[in-house]
Amino acid sequence: MTRARIGVQVQPQHTAYADLRRICSQVEELGVDVLFNWDHFFPLNGDPDGVHFECWTMLAAWAEATERVEIGALVTCNSYRNPQLLADMARTVDHISARGGEGRLILGIGSGWFERDYLEYGYEFGSAGGRLNALDRDLPLIKERWSKLNPAPTRSIPVLIGGGGERKTLRIVAEHADIWHGFGDAERIAHKHAVLDEWCERVGRDPASIERSAGVSPRPGRFPEDVRDYAAGAEALYAVGTRLFTTGLHGPSPDLGPVRDLVAWRDAVNS
């Protein structure tokens, strides 16, 4: 059975880059498996015009600044870059992250949703369905470009797709993804797993070949500092098939207690 893994999303907002780099080093030292940022141009909460940094230049820097963790966006917005260019960027970060072997990049990708990004940077926002159709169109182009690049990627770069739409998104996951990232409690995630399994059967994909990922946070009504509750949330998701568990960190001096707790829980369930 696939082993449990822990991811941490370091939010690239309201924090100086030197602090973001320090947090990444601390998180890697704690033993997490995956380090994520996100792909937006403005903060998602707090001061809407506060400090914020771009995703892919940061991932290239993280590739140099870390030694072991996998890195990626949770998630890249497919609309912001030509798919051929994105494939080349991903291949390059893959090579930067290699340490005498395979690279460590995960291509996390989604169809996009944050309207302000689109309007201020001149992208056509369109409709949710249109953005999903574009993602469906562009993923094969990304993989085709990987097959043509010289040098080729160091490994088959894992593709993570985020989103839970049952008619389009999960069908795209079944056809193209190595990892699916969803949102919600264990009951909701279990339902999405069942729908994804159905799509895998319809497209001829082994459901077990897709790693299941979800965010972990304290249950509503509990104090955030009760880090034990993070492990309880992970345990419930683990029972319904989730194997990659991600929590978020924000600000220049985040509480690392939940990360330590999740790493300890991971080590216990994998032992």
N, C-alpha and C positions, 0 to 999 in steps of 0.2 A: 504494500500500500504506500502511496505517495507520502513522504514525510511532511510534517507541518513546518511552515516557514513564517518568519516575521518580517514585515515590511514597515518602514517609517516614511511618511510623507513630510518633508521639511518644507513648510510653506514659504515661498520666496517673496514675502511681503512684510512691510513694517519692520525690517531688520537689515542692518548693514551687511554687505557681503562677507566681510571678515568674520562676523558672528555666524553667518550661515555655514561658512567653511569649517569653523570650529565645532559647530553642532554636528556636522557630518562626520568629522573625525571621532567625536565622542560616541556617536551612535554606532559607527563601525567597531570601535573598541568594545562596545557592549555585546557585540556578537550578532547583530541583526543580519538578515539575509539579503534584503533589498532596500535600497535608498531611492525614494521618489521625490520629485518636485511636481509642479503642474505647469500647464501651458496657457497662460493668460498674460495680458498686458497691463492690467490694473488689479488692485486688491479686490478680493471677493468679499471681504468684510472689514469692519473698522473704517478708517478714513478712506473714502473711495479714491482719493488722489494721493494717498500715502506712498511710501517707498515700495517699489516693486521691480523685479528683475526678470529678464527674458529666459525662457526655458532651455533652449538648446545650446546656447553659449555657456550656460551654467552647467549643463550635463557634460560638455567637453572639459570644463575645469574640474568637475567632480571626478571624471575619469582619470585625471592626473593626480588628484588629491587623495584618492582612496586606493586601496590595494586588493581588497577581497570582495566587498559587497557588489552585487549586481546593482545597476543604476537604470533609471528610466523616468519617464513622465507618467503621471497618473491624472490625466492623460494628455497626449498631444492632440491638438485640434487639427483634424484633417484639412480643414478649409484654409489654413494659414500658409501652406507651402505647396508648391508643385510636387506631386508624388514622386517624380523622378529625382528632384532635388532632395526631398525628405529621405529617400532611399540612400542617396549618397552621403547625406549628413549622418544617418544612422550607421552606415558602414564605417565612416571615418571615426565616429565616437567608439564604435566597437573595437577598432584597431588601437585607438588611444588607450582604451581601458585594459587591453591585454597585458598580462604580466608573464611573458614567456610561454603563453598557451592561448587558450580561447579568450575572447573578449567577454565583457560583462554587461553589455547593453540589453535591455528589454525594450522593445518598441511598443510602449503603451499608446493607444490611439482611440479616438472617439470622433463622433460626427460634429461636435461643437454645439454650444448653447448660449454663451455669454454675449448678449447682444452688443454691449458697449465695446467690446473688443472689435467686433465687425464694423460698427459705425465709425469709430475713431480711426481705425487703421485702413478703412476703405475697402473692406471685403463685403461682398453681397451676402446679407443675412439669409434671405430666402425663407424657406419653410423647413420644419424639422424633417419632413419626409424627403425633401430635396437634398438636405445635408446627408441623410442616411444613404440615399442613392449614390451620392458622390463618394462616400466611404466605400460602399460596395464596389463601385467602379475602380477606385484608386488602389485598393489593397493588392489586386493582382498585378497592377503596374509596378508597385513597390517591389514585390517579390521578383518580377521579371527583371527589373533593373539590377537587383542584387546579383542575379545570375550573369549579368553582363559586365559588372564592374571589375576593374583591375587595379589593385588586388581585390579579390573577392572578400566578403566578410569572413572573419576567423571561424565562425560557426553558423549554424542555422539560427539566425536571430529570432528569439521568441517574440511572438506578437501577442500582446495583451489588449483586449478590447473591453472598454467600460460601457455599461449601459444595460438596461433591463427590458427594453421593448420586446414584446413577445412575437410580434408579427414580422418585424424586420431585423432588429438588432441581434436577437438570439439566433436567427437564421444565418446572419453574417458571421457571428461567432462560430457556429458549427462548421461553416465552410472555410474560415480563414484563421482562426485564433488558436494559440497554444494555451492561453490563460484567459479566463473570463472573470471580470471584476464587477461585483454587484453591490447593492446597497439595501440595508434593511435588517430586520431581526431574523432569527433563525427560521421562523415559520415562512416568512416572505422569501428568504433565500432558498429554502427547500422547494418551494413552488417554482421558482425560476430554474432551479436545477432540473426539475422534472420536465419543464418546457424545453430547456436546452437539450436534454436527453432525447426528447421526441424529435427535435430538429436534427440531431445527429443521426438518428435512425433514418430519417427521410433523405438525408444527403449522403448516407453511407459512411459516416464517420464513427469511430469508436469513441463513445462518451468519455471513457477513462483517459483518453489522450489529451483532454482539456483540463488543465489545473483550475480549480475553483478558488476564487479570491474574494475577500470582502473586508470592509472596514470594521474596526472594533472600537467601541467607546463604552463608557459606563451606561448602565440602564437608566432611563429617565427617573428623576427623583433622587438619585444617589449623588453624593458629593464627588466631584472629579478627583479629589485627592485620595479617594478610596481605591487605590490601585488594584486591590484584589478583585474588584469588580470587572476589570479588563479581562482577566483570566477567565472569569465566569462567563463573560460574553463570548470569548474565544471558544470555550468548551462547548457552548450551545451550538455555535456555528460549525465546529469540528464534527459534532454528532450528525450533522446533515450533509457532510461531505466537503466543507470548505477546508483548504489546506494552506492558503496564503492569507495571513491576517495582518492588516495594516492599520496603524494608528497615526495620528497627525501630531506634529510639533509646530508651535508658532511662537514668535517673539524671540528676542536675543538671549533669554535665559530660561528655556522651557524646563518643566519638571520632567526628568528622565525616569521617574519611578515607574510609570506605566510600561515603558520600554523594558526596563529590567524585569518587571513582573512577567511580561509576555515572553521574554527570552527564557526565563526560568520555567515557565509553563511549557514552552516548546520543547525544551530539553527533557522535561519529565515525560511528555507524551511520546517523544521519539525514542526514549530509552528502551 
